[in-house]
Amino acid sequence: MGLIKSCFSFMMGTAFGVYVAQNYNVPNVQKLFNTGLLIAKHIEENYRKPKKRDVDE
């Protein structure tokens, strides 16, 4: 019974996801993730502590 129950949940979730994607304006998650990653890299580069220089130089 566990296999049938998990397959039913998966099928219903897939059907609901398809319905929502077709009928509502759902944002592109991959594009949103890439934008957030780009902003995080930019902030990290700007606010990084400067590297310590060797005393010998």
PDB file of N, H, CA, C and O in Angstrom:
ATOM      1  N   MET A   1       0.810  -1.196   0.000  1.00  0.00           N
ATOM      2  CA  MET A   1       0.000   0.000   0.000  1.00  0.00           C
ATOM      3  C   MET A   1       0.854   1.261   0.000  1.00  0.00           C
ATOM      4  O   MET A   1       0.395   2.305  -0.463  1.00  0.00           O
ATOM      5  N   GLY A   2       2.067   1.197   0.499  1.00  0.00           N
ATOM      6  H   GLY A   2       2.441   0.349   0.876  1.00  0.00           H
ATOM      7  CA  GLY A   2       2.918   2.381   0.561  1.00  0.00           C
ATOM      8  C   GLY A   2       3.300   2.896  -0.808  1.00  0.00           C
ATOM      9  O   GLY A   2       3.388   4.104  -1.029  1.00  0.00           O
ATOM     10  N   LEU A   3       3.531   1.963  -1.734  1.00  0.00           N
ATOM     11  H   LEU A   3       3.460   0.981  -1.554  1.00  0.00           H
ATOM     12  CA  LEU A   3       3.909   2.361  -3.101  1.00  0.00           C
ATOM     13  C   LEU A   3       2.759   3.063  -3.804  1.00  0.00           C
ATOM     14  O   LEU A   3       2.966   4.068  -4.485  1.00  0.00           O
ATOM     15  N   ILE A   4       1.557   2.545  -3.646  1.00  0.00           N
ATOM     16  H   ILE A   4       1.389   1.728  -3.094  1.00  0.00           H
ATOM     17  CA  ILE A   4       0.385   3.152  -4.280  1.00  0.00           C
ATOM     18  C   ILE A   4       0.117   4.536  -3.692  1.00  0.00           C
ATOM     19  O   ILE A   4      -0.216   5.469  -4.422  1.00  0.00           O
ATOM     20  N   LYS A   5       0.261   4.668  -2.376  1.00  0.00           N
ATOM     21  H   LYS A   5       0.531   3.910  -1.783  1.00  0.00           H
ATOM     22  CA  LYS A   5       0.014   5.947  -1.713  1.00  0.00           C
ATOM     23  C   LYS A   5       1.037   6.991  -2.150  1.00  0.00           C
ATOM     24  O   LYS A   5       0.676   8.139  -2.410  1.00  0.00           O
ATOM     25  N   SER A   6       2.315   6.604  -2.233  1.00  0.00           N
ATOM     26  H   SER A   6       2.609   5.672  -2.022  1.00  0.00           H
ATOM     27  CA  SER A   6       3.330   7.579  -2.633  1.00  0.00           C
ATOM     28  C   SER A   6       3.197   7.947  -4.105  1.00  0.00           C
ATOM     29  O   SER A   6       3.425   9.099  -4.473  1.00  0.00           O
ATOM     30  N   CYS A   7       2.831   6.987  -4.956  1.00  0.00           N
ATOM     31  H   CYS A   7       2.645   6.051  -4.657  1.00  0.00           H
ATOM     32  CA  CYS A   7       2.622   7.293  -6.376  1.00  0.00           C
ATOM     33  C   CYS A   7       1.423   8.210  -6.564  1.00  0.00           C
ATOM     34  O   CYS A   7       1.452   9.112  -7.401  1.00  0.00           O
ATOM     35  N   PHE A   8       0.363   7.980  -5.783  1.00  0.00           N
ATOM     36  H   PHE A   8       0.339   7.247  -5.104  1.00  0.00           H
ATOM     37  CA  PHE A   8      -0.814   8.842  -5.869  1.00  0.00           C
ATOM     38  C   PHE A   8      -0.460  10.271  -5.470  1.00  0.00           C
ATOM     39  O   PHE A   8      -0.885  11.215  -6.135  1.00  0.00           O
ATOM     40  N   SER A   9       0.304  10.445  -4.408  1.00  0.00           N
ATOM     41  H   SER A   9       0.650   9.678  -3.868  1.00  0.00           H
ATOM     42  CA  SER A   9       0.713  11.778  -3.967  1.00  0.00           C
ATOM     43  C   SER A   9       1.571  12.458  -5.027  1.00  0.00           C
ATOM     44  O   SER A   9       1.406  13.648  -5.297  1.00  0.00           O
ATOM     45  N   PHE A  10       2.475  11.709  -5.619  1.00  0.00           N
ATOM     46  H   PHE A  10       2.608  10.743  -5.400  1.00  0.00           H
ATOM     47  CA  PHE A  10       3.331  12.259  -6.669  1.00  0.00           C
ATOM     48  C   PHE A  10       2.511  12.683  -7.883  1.00  0.00           C
ATOM     49  O   PHE A  10       2.729  13.765  -8.429  1.00  0.00           O
ATOM     50  N   MET A  11       1.573  11.844  -8.307  1.00  0.00           N
ATOM     51  H   MET A  11       1.395  10.966  -7.863  1.00  0.00           H
ATOM     52  CA  MET A  11       0.735  12.156  -9.470  1.00  0.00           C
ATOM     53  C   MET A  11      -0.145  13.374  -9.208  1.00  0.00           C
ATOM     54  O   MET A  11      -0.302  14.219 -10.090  1.00  0.00           O
ATOM     55  N   MET A  12      -0.716  13.478  -8.023  1.00  0.00           N
ATOM     56  H   MET A  12      -0.588  12.792  -7.307  1.00  0.00           H
ATOM     57  CA  MET A  12      -1.556  14.629  -7.696  1.00  0.00           C
ATOM     58  C   MET A  12      -0.719  15.908  -7.618  1.00  0.00           C
ATOM     59  O   MET A  12      -1.170  16.967  -8.054  1.00  0.00           O
ATOM     60  N   GLY A  13       0.476  15.822  -7.075  1.00  0.00           N
ATOM     61  H   GLY A  13       0.842  14.962  -6.720  1.00  0.00           H
ATOM     62  CA  GLY A  13       1.358  16.982  -7.014  1.00  0.00           C
ATOM     63  C   GLY A  13       1.786  17.438  -8.392  1.00  0.00           C
ATOM     64  O   GLY A  13       1.864  18.637  -8.660  1.00  0.00           O
ATOM     65  N   THR A  14       2.064  16.488  -9.263  1.00  0.00           N
ATOM     66  H   THR A  14       2.001  15.514  -9.046  1.00  0.00           H
ATOM     67  CA  THR A  14       2.442  16.814 -10.639  1.00  0.00           C
ATOM     68  C   THR A  14       1.282  17.466 -11.376  1.00  0.00           C
ATOM     69  O   THR A  14       1.468  18.469 -12.066  1.00  0.00           O
ATOM     70  N   ALA A  15       0.100  16.909 -11.236  1.00  0.00           N
ATOM     71  H   ALA A  15      -0.051  16.095 -10.676  1.00  0.00           H
ATOM     72  CA  ALA A  15      -1.083  17.471 -11.899  1.00  0.00           C
ATOM     73  C   ALA A  15      -1.377  18.882 -11.380  1.00  0.00           C
ATOM     74  O   ALA A  15      -1.707  19.773 -12.163  1.00  0.00           O
ATOM     75  N   PHE A  16      -1.260  19.085 -10.090  1.00  0.00           N
ATOM     76  H   PHE A  16      -0.992  18.361  -9.454  1.00  0.00           H
ATOM     77  CA  PHE A  16      -1.491  20.405  -9.518  1.00  0.00           C
ATOM     78  C   PHE A  16      -0.444  21.403 -10.000  1.00  0.00           C
ATOM     79  O   PHE A  16      -0.778  22.548 -10.300  1.00  0.00           O
ATOM     80  N   GLY A  17       0.812  20.986 -10.076  1.00  0.00           N
ATOM     81  H   GLY A  17       1.083  20.055  -9.832  1.00  0.00           H
ATOM     82  CA  GLY A  17       1.878  21.851 -10.568  1.00  0.00           C
ATOM     83  C   GLY A  17       1.673  22.250 -12.014  1.00  0.00           C
ATOM     84  O   GLY A  17       1.908  23.402 -12.381  1.00  0.00           O
ATOM     85  N   VAL A  18       1.241  21.316 -12.836  1.00  0.00           N
ATOM     86  H   VAL A  18       1.051  20.380 -12.538  1.00  0.00           H
ATOM     87  CA  VAL A  18       0.963  21.627 -14.244  1.00  0.00           C
ATOM     88  C   VAL A  18      -0.184  22.613 -14.348  1.00  0.00           C
ATOM     89  O   VAL A  18      -0.121  23.558 -15.134  1.00  0.00           O
ATOM     90  N   TYR A  19      -1.231  22.406 -13.565  1.00  0.00           N
ATOM     91  H   TYR A  19      -1.283  21.638 -12.926  1.00  0.00           H
ATOM     92  CA  TYR A  19      -2.381  23.313 -13.580  1.00  0.00           C
ATOM     93  C   TYR A  19      -1.975  24.726 -13.178  1.00  0.00           C
ATOM     94  O   TYR A  19      -2.357  25.695 -13.835  1.00  0.00           O
ATOM     95  N   VAL A  20      -1.210  24.845 -12.110  1.00  0.00           N
ATOM     96  H   VAL A  20      -0.899  24.058 -11.577  1.00  0.00           H
ATOM     97  CA  VAL A  20      -0.786  26.159 -11.625  1.00  0.00           C
ATOM     98  C   VAL A  20       0.115  26.843 -12.652  1.00  0.00           C
ATOM     99  O   VAL A  20      -0.032  28.039 -12.900  1.00  0.00           O
ATOM    100  N   ALA A  21       1.042  26.100 -13.250  1.00  0.00           N
ATOM    101  H   ALA A  21       1.162  25.128 -13.049  1.00  0.00           H
ATOM    102  CA  ALA A  21       1.965  26.671 -14.220  1.00  0.00           C
ATOM    103  C   ALA A  21       1.236  27.163 -15.468  1.00  0.00           C
ATOM    104  O   ALA A  21       1.653  28.150 -16.074  1.00  0.00           O
ATOM    105  N   GLN A  22       0.160  26.494 -15.859  1.00  0.00           N
ATOM    106  H   GLN A  22      -0.179  25.692 -15.367  1.00  0.00           H
ATOM    107  CA  GLN A  22      -0.568  26.889 -17.056  1.00  0.00           C
ATOM    108  C   GLN A  22      -1.524  28.045 -16.815  1.00  0.00           C
ATOM    109  O   GLN A  22      -1.776  28.829 -17.730  1.00  0.00           O
ATOM    110  N   ASN A  23      -2.058  28.170 -15.617  1.00  0.00           N
ATOM    111  H   ASN A  23      -1.853  27.533 -14.874  1.00  0.00           H
ATOM    112  CA  ASN A  23      -3.121  29.138 -15.370  1.00  0.00           C
ATOM    113  C   ASN A  23      -2.711  30.358 -14.559  1.00  0.00           C
ATOM    114  O   ASN A  23      -3.496  31.298 -14.435  1.00  0.00           O
ATOM    115  N   TYR A  24      -1.523  30.369 -14.012  1.00  0.00           N
ATOM    116  H   TYR A  24      -0.886  29.605 -14.112  1.00  0.00           H
ATOM    117  CA  TYR A  24      -1.080  31.491 -13.200  1.00  0.00           C
ATOM    118  C   TYR A  24       0.302  31.937 -13.650  1.00  0.00           C
ATOM    119  O   TYR A  24       1.040  31.175 -14.275  1.00  0.00           O
ATOM    120  N   ASN A  25       0.642  33.174 -13.328  1.00  0.00           N
ATOM    121  H   ASN A  25       0.043  33.793 -12.821  1.00  0.00           H
ATOM    122  CA  ASN A  25       1.938  33.736 -13.703  1.00  0.00           C
ATOM    123  C   ASN A  25       2.970  33.318 -12.648  1.00  0.00           C
ATOM    124  O   ASN A  25       3.183  34.027 -11.664  1.00  0.00           O
ATOM    125  N   VAL A  26       3.590  32.194 -12.857  1.00  0.00           N
ATOM    126  H   VAL A  26       3.418  31.618 -13.656  1.00  0.00           H
ATOM    127  CA  VAL A  26       4.571  31.642 -11.915  1.00  0.00           C
ATOM    128  C   VAL A  26       5.958  32.126 -12.330  1.00  0.00           C
ATOM    129  O   VAL A  26       6.326  31.994 -13.497  1.00  0.00           O
ATOM    130  N   PRO A  27       6.741  32.687 -11.392  1.00  0.00           N
ATOM    131  CA  PRO A  27       8.072  33.171 -11.762  1.00  0.00           C
ATOM    132  C   PRO A  27       9.014  32.014 -12.111  1.00  0.00           C
ATOM    133  O   PRO A  27       8.841  30.888 -11.646  1.00  0.00           O
ATOM    134  N   ASN A  28      10.007  32.322 -12.937  1.00  0.00           N
ATOM    135  H   ASN A  28      10.147  33.237 -13.315  1.00  0.00           H
ATOM    136  CA  ASN A  28      11.014  31.340 -13.329  1.00  0.00           C
ATOM    137  C   ASN A  28      11.986  31.185 -12.159  1.00  0.00           C
ATOM    138  O   ASN A  28      12.761  32.099 -11.877  1.00  0.00           O
ATOM    139  N   VAL A  29      11.954  30.061 -11.490  1.00  0.00           N
ATOM    140  H   VAL A  29      11.325  29.319 -11.719  1.00  0.00           H
ATOM    141  CA  VAL A  29      12.742  29.844 -10.282  1.00  0.00           C
ATOM    142  C   VAL A  29      14.238  29.813 -10.611  1.00  0.00           C
ATOM    143  O   VAL A  29      15.045  30.323  -9.834  1.00  0.00           O
ATOM    144  N   GLN A  30      14.619  29.229 -11.743  1.00  0.00           N
ATOM    145  H   GLN A  30      13.963  28.815 -12.374  1.00  0.00           H
ATOM    146  CA  GLN A  30      16.028  29.158 -12.120  1.00  0.00           C
ATOM    147  C   GLN A  30      16.598  30.555 -12.328  1.00  0.00           C
ATOM    148  O   GLN A  30      17.712  30.842 -11.890  1.00  0.00           O
ATOM    149  N   LYS A  31      15.843  31.426 -12.993  1.00  0.00           N
ATOM    150  H   LYS A  31      14.938  31.193 -13.349  1.00  0.00           H
ATOM    151  CA  LYS A  31      16.296  32.798 -13.222  1.00  0.00           C
ATOM    152  C   LYS A  31      16.390  33.558 -11.899  1.00  0.00           C
ATOM    153  O   LYS A  31      17.335  34.317 -11.683  1.00  0.00           O
ATOM    154  N   LEU A  32      15.419  33.355 -11.021  1.00  0.00           N
ATOM    155  H   LEU A  32      14.652  32.739 -11.196  1.00  0.00           H
ATOM    156  CA  LEU A  32      15.431  33.997  -9.708  1.00  0.00           C
ATOM    157  C   LEU A  32      16.634  33.543  -8.890  1.00  0.00           C
ATOM    158  O   LEU A  32      17.277  34.359  -8.231  1.00  0.00           O
ATOM    159  N   PHE A  33      16.943  32.250  -8.927  1.00  0.00           N
ATOM    160  H   PHE A  33      16.420  31.587  -9.463  1.00  0.00           H
ATOM    161  CA  PHE A  33      18.093  31.705  -8.205  1.00  0.00           C
ATOM    162  C   PHE A  33      19.400  32.290  -8.742  1.00  0.00           C
ATOM    163  O   PHE A  33      20.271  32.680  -7.964  1.00  0.00           O
ATOM    164  N   ASN A  34      19.541  32.353 -10.083  1.00  0.00           N
ATOM    165  H   ASN A  34      18.833  32.036 -10.715  1.00  0.00           H
ATOM    166  CA  ASN A  34      20.756  32.896 -10.685  1.00  0.00           C
ATOM    167  C   ASN A  34      20.943  34.364 -10.342  1.00  0.00           C
ATOM    168  O   ASN A  34      22.071  34.800 -10.112  1.00  0.00           O
ATOM    169  N   THR A  35      19.861  35.136 -10.302  1.00  0.00           N
ATOM    170  H   THR A  35      18.945  34.781 -10.489  1.00  0.00           H
ATOM    171  CA  THR A  35      19.947  36.545  -9.923  1.00  0.00           C
ATOM    172  C   THR A  35      20.409  36.686  -8.479  1.00  0.00           C
ATOM    173  O   THR A  35      21.265  37.518  -8.178  1.00  0.00           O
ATOM    174  N   GLY A  36      19.851  35.881  -7.592  1.00  0.00           N
ATOM    175  H   GLY A  36      19.155  35.205  -7.837  1.00  0.00           H
ATOM    176  CA  GLY A  36      20.263  35.916  -6.188  1.00  0.00           C
ATOM    177  C   GLY A  36      21.718  35.527  -6.012  1.00  0.00           C
ATOM    178  O   GLY A  36      22.421  36.119  -5.193  1.00  0.00           O
ATOM    179  N   LEU A  37      22.180  34.540  -6.769  1.00  0.00           N
ATOM    180  H   LEU A  37      21.609  34.059  -7.434  1.00  0.00           H
ATOM    181  CA  LEU A  37      23.572  34.121  -6.703  1.00  0.00           C
ATOM    182  C   LEU A  37      24.500  35.227  -7.196  1.00  0.00           C
ATOM    183  O   LEU A  37      25.560  35.453  -6.613  1.00  0.00           O
ATOM    184  N   LEU A  38      24.109  35.910  -8.256  1.00  0.00           N
ATOM    185  H   LEU A  38      23.247  35.726  -8.729  1.00  0.00           H
ATOM    186  CA  LEU A  38      24.904  37.013  -8.791  1.00  0.00           C
ATOM    187  C   LEU A  38      25.002  38.160  -7.786  1.00  0.00           C
ATOM    188  O   LEU A  38      26.073  38.740  -7.612  1.00  0.00           O
ATOM    189  N   ILE A  39      23.910  38.483  -7.136  1.00  0.00           N
ATOM    190  H   ILE A  39      23.039  38.012  -7.277  1.00  0.00           H
ATOM    191  CA  ILE A  39      23.912  39.548  -6.126  1.00  0.00           C
ATOM    192  C   ILE A  39      24.783  39.142  -4.940  1.00  0.00           C
ATOM    193  O   ILE A  39      25.527  39.969  -4.413  1.00  0.00           O
ATOM    194  N   ALA A  40      24.702  37.886  -4.515  1.00  0.00           N
ATOM    195  H   ALA A  40      24.097  37.215  -4.944  1.00  0.00           H
ATOM    196  CA  ALA A  40      25.521  37.421  -3.388  1.00  0.00           C
ATOM    197  C   ALA A  40      27.006  37.486  -3.731  1.00  0.00           C
ATOM    198  O   ALA A  40      27.810  37.879  -2.886  1.00  0.00           O
ATOM    199  N   LYS A  41      27.385  37.110  -4.950  1.00  0.00           N
ATOM    200  H   LYS A  41      26.732  36.791  -5.636  1.00  0.00           H
ATOM    201  CA  LYS A  41      28.784  37.199  -5.370  1.00  0.00           C
ATOM    202  C   LYS A  41      29.259  38.647  -5.381  1.00  0.00           C
ATOM    203  O   LYS A  41      30.372  38.948  -4.949  1.00  0.00           O
ATOM    204  N   HIS A  42      28.416  39.532  -5.874  1.00  0.00           N
ATOM    205  H   HIS A  42      27.512  39.287  -6.225  1.00  0.00           H
ATOM    206  CA  HIS A  42      28.770  40.953  -5.937  1.00  0.00           C
ATOM    207  C   HIS A  42      28.995  41.515  -4.528  1.00  0.00           C
ATOM    208  O   HIS A  42      29.974  42.224  -4.294  1.00  0.00           O
ATOM    209  N   ILE A  43      28.105  41.203  -3.600  1.00  0.00           N
ATOM    210  H   ILE A  43      27.310  40.626  -3.790  1.00  0.00           H
ATOM    211  CA  ILE A  43      28.247  41.680  -2.219  1.00  0.00           C
ATOM    212  C   ILE A  43      29.491  41.085  -1.578  1.00  0.00           C
ATOM    213  O   ILE A  43      30.217  41.785  -0.873  1.00  0.00           O
ATOM    214  N   GLU A  44      29.747  39.800  -1.814  1.00  0.00           N
ATOM    215  H   GLU A  44      29.157  39.231  -2.387  1.00  0.00           H
ATOM    216  CA  GLU A  44      30.916  39.142  -1.224  1.00  0.00           C
ATOM    217  C   GLU A  44      32.208  39.763  -1.734  1.00  0.00           C
ATOM    218  O   GLU A  44      33.147  39.949  -0.961  1.00  0.00           O
ATOM    219  N   GLU A  45      32.272  40.087  -3.019  1.00  0.00           N
ATOM    220  H   GLU A  45      31.509  39.936  -3.647  1.00  0.00           H
ATOM    221  CA  GLU A  45      33.481  40.691  -3.576  1.00  0.00           C
ATOM    222  C   GLU A  45      33.699  42.105  -3.057  1.00  0.00           C
ATOM    223  O   GLU A  45      34.838  42.509  -2.825  1.00  0.00           O
ATOM    224  N   ASN A  46      32.633  42.856  -2.874  1.00  0.00           N
ATOM    225  H   ASN A  46      31.707  42.528  -3.063  1.00  0.00           H
ATOM    226  CA  ASN A  46      32.770  44.240  -2.429  1.00  0.00           C
ATOM    227  C   ASN A  46      33.104  44.368  -0.952  1.00  0.00           C
ATOM    228  O   ASN A  46      33.802  45.304  -0.563  1.00  0.00           O
ATOM    229  N   TYR A  47      32.626  43.459  -0.126  1.00  0.00           N
ATOM    230  H   TYR A  47      32.059  42.699  -0.442  1.00  0.00           H
ATOM    231  CA  TYR A  47      32.814  43.583   1.318  1.00  0.00           C
ATOM    232  C   TYR A  47      33.806  42.588   1.889  1.00  0.00           C
ATOM    233  O   TYR A  47      33.869  42.420   3.107  1.00  0.00           O
ATOM    234  N   ARG A  48      34.575  41.930   1.052  1.00  0.00           N
ATOM    235  H   ARG A  48      34.524  42.067   0.063  1.00  0.00           H
ATOM    236  CA  ARG A  48      35.588  40.973   1.504  1.00  0.00           C
ATOM    237  C   ARG A  48      36.715  41.732   2.199  1.00  0.00           C
ATOM    238  O   ARG A  48      37.086  42.828   1.780  1.00  0.00           O
ATOM    239  N   LYS A  49      37.256  41.141   3.261  1.00  0.00           N
ATOM    240  H   LYS A  49      36.955  40.251   3.601  1.00  0.00           H
ATOM    241  CA  LYS A  49      38.401  41.746   3.932  1.00  0.00           C
ATOM    242  C   LYS A  49      39.594  41.693   2.990  1.00  0.00           C
ATOM    243  O   LYS A  49      39.767  40.712   2.267  1.00  0.00           O
ATOM    244  N   PRO A  50      40.414  42.728   2.989  1.00  0.00           N
ATOM    245  CA  PRO A  50      41.599  42.672   2.121  1.00  0.00           C
ATOM    246  C   PRO A  50      42.572  41.612   2.599  1.00  0.00           C
ATOM    247  O   PRO A  50      42.659  41.324   3.793  1.00  0.00           O
ATOM    248  N   LYS A  51      43.303  41.034   1.660  1.00  0.00           N
ATOM    249  H   LYS A  51      43.233  41.267   0.690  1.00  0.00           H
ATOM    250  CA  LYS A  51      44.274  39.999   2.016  1.00  0.00           C
ATOM    251  C   LYS A  51      45.430  40.620   2.763  1.00  0.00           C
ATOM    252  O   LYS A  51      45.855  41.734   2.457  1.00  0.00           O
ATOM    253  N   LYS A  52      45.947  39.883   3.763  1.00  0.00           N
ATOM    254  H   LYS A  52      45.602  38.979   4.012  1.00  0.00           H
ATOM    255  CA  LYS A  52      47.104  40.362   4.521  1.00  0.00           C
ATOM    256  C   LYS A  52      48.344  40.222   3.665  1.00  0.00           C
ATOM    257  O   LYS A  52      48.528  39.203   2.999  1.00  0.00           O
ATOM    258  N   ARG A  53      49.187  41.223   3.676  1.00  0.00           N
ATOM    259  H   ARG A  53      49.037  42.051   4.218  1.00  0.00           H
ATOM    260  CA  ARG A  53      50.447  41.158   2.938  1.00  0.00           C
ATOM    261  C   ARG A  53      51.528  40.566   3.839  1.00  0.00           C
ATOM    262  O   ARG A  53      51.497  40.710   5.061  1.00  0.00           O
ATOM    263  N   ASP A  54      52.468  39.906   3.206  1.00  0.00           N
ATOM    264  H   ASP A  54      52.493  39.789   2.214  1.00  0.00           H
ATOM    265  CA  ASP A  54      53.574  39.332   3.971  1.00  0.00           C
ATOM    266  C   ASP A  54      54.453  40.442   4.528  1.00  0.00           C
ATOM    267  O   ASP A  54      54.564  41.508   3.922  1.00  0.00           O
ATOM    268  N   VAL A  55      55.082  40.201   5.683  1.00  0.00           N
ATOM    269  H   VAL A  55      54.993  39.335   6.175  1.00  0.00           H
ATOM    270  CA  VAL A  55      55.943  41.181   6.331  1.00  0.00           C
ATOM    271  C   VAL A  55      57.219  41.376   5.525  1.00  0.00           C
ATOM    272  O   VAL A  55      57.813  42.453   5.569  1.00  0.00           O
ATOM    273  N   ASP A  56      57.658  40.346   4.781  1.00  0.00           N
ATOM    274  H   ASP A  56      57.176  39.471   4.745  1.00  0.00           H
ATOM    275  CA  ASP A  56      58.913  40.421   4.049  1.00  0.00           C
ATOM    276  C   ASP A  56      58.841  41.419   2.888  1.00  0.00           C
ATOM    277  O   ASP A  56      59.883  41.913   2.458  1.00  0.00           O
ATOM    278  N   GLU A  57      57.702  41.720   2.389  1.00  0.00           N
ATOM    279  H   GLU A  57      56.855  41.319   2.738  1.00  0.00           H
ATOM    280  CA  GLU A  57      57.616  42.590   1.231  1.00  0.00           C
ATOM    281  C   GLU A  57      57.759  44.020   1.571  1.00  0.00           C
ATOM    282  O   GLU A  57      57.706  44.874   0.686  1.00  0.00           O
TER     283      GLU A  57
END
